Amino acid sequence: MARKAVRVPSCDDCFFRRNLLCALPEPAPCATFRPYHPDGLRPPQQLRFVFRADRRTRAAWAFPTAQEQAALHA
């Protein structure tokens, strides 16, 4: 099974470096690294929220009823 080659980001791939906005002298990507895109700076892509159908008909755990609590403390 062939694995995809993981591309390591470099400062040359950074939006800030390409637009001459980076003031850091280090050649390695920093915590503010954002991938360069011709359309400009984009926020990182987030996971999509997907609703799942509720499959359970009864809760796995529930609070005791008032009568069960009274019996415990009686």
C-alpha positions as CSV (number, residue, x, y, z in Angstrom):
1,M,0.0,0.0,0.0
2,A,1.5,3.3,-1.1
3,R,1.5,6.2,1.4
4,K,1.0,9.8,0.3
5,A,4.1,12.0,0.8
6,V,3.4,14.5,3.5
7,R,4.5,17.9,2.4
8,V,6.2,19.8,5.2
9,P,5.2,23.5,5.1
10,S,8.0,26.1,4.7
11,C,8.2,29.8,5.1
12,D,8.0,30.2,1.4
13,D,4.5,28.7,1.5
14,C,3.3,31.2,4.1
15,F,0.9,34.1,3.3
16,F,2.8,36.6,5.4
17,R,6.2,35.7,3.9
18,R,4.9,35.9,0.3
19,N,3.4,39.4,1.0
20,L,6.4,40.7,2.8
21,L,4.5,40.9,6.1
22,C,6.7,38.5,8.1
23,A,9.1,40.1,10.6
24,L,10.6,36.9,12.0
25,P,14.2,35.9,11.0
26,E,13.7,32.2,11.5
27,P,13.6,30.1,8.3
28,A,11.2,27.5,9.9
29,P,7.4,28.0,9.9
30,C,6.1,29.7,13.1
31,A,2.8,29.5,15.0
32,T,1.3,32.2,12.8
33,F,1.8,30.2,9.6
34,R,-1.1,30.5,7.2
35,P,-1.0,28.9,3.8
36,Y,-0.6,31.2,0.8
37,H,-3.6,31.4,-1.6
38,P,-4.0,33.8,-4.5
39,D,-7.4,34.9,-3.2
40,G,-5.8,36.2,0.0
41,L,-5.8,35.2,3.7
42,R,-8.4,32.6,4.5
43,P,-9.4,31.2,7.9
44,P,-8.5,27.5,8.5
45,Q,-11.2,25.1,7.3
46,Q,-13.2,23.8,10.1
47,L,-15.0,20.5,10.5
48,R,-18.6,20.3,9.4
49,F,-21.2,19.7,12.0
50,V,-23.4,16.8,11.0
51,F,-26.6,15.8,12.9
52,R,-27.0,12.1,13.4
53,A,-30.4,10.5,13.8
54,D,-31.1,9.6,17.4
55,R,-30.9,5.9,17.6
56,R,-31.4,5.4,21.3
57,T,-34.9,5.0,22.6
58,R,-33.9,5.1,26.3
59,A,-31.0,6.9,28.0
60,A,-28.1,4.9,29.1
61,W,-28.2,6.7,32.5
62,A,-30.9,8.7,34.2
63,F,-31.4,10.5,37.5
64,P,-33.3,8.6,40.1
65,T,-37.0,9.5,40.5
66,A,-38.2,11.4,43.5
67,Q,-39.6,8.2,45.0
68,E,-36.2,6.4,44.6
69,Q,-34.3,9.3,46.2
70,A,-36.8,9.4,49.1
71,A,-36.3,5.6,49.6
72,L,-32.5,6.1,49.7
73,H,-32.6,8.7,52.4
74,A,-35.5,7.3,54.5
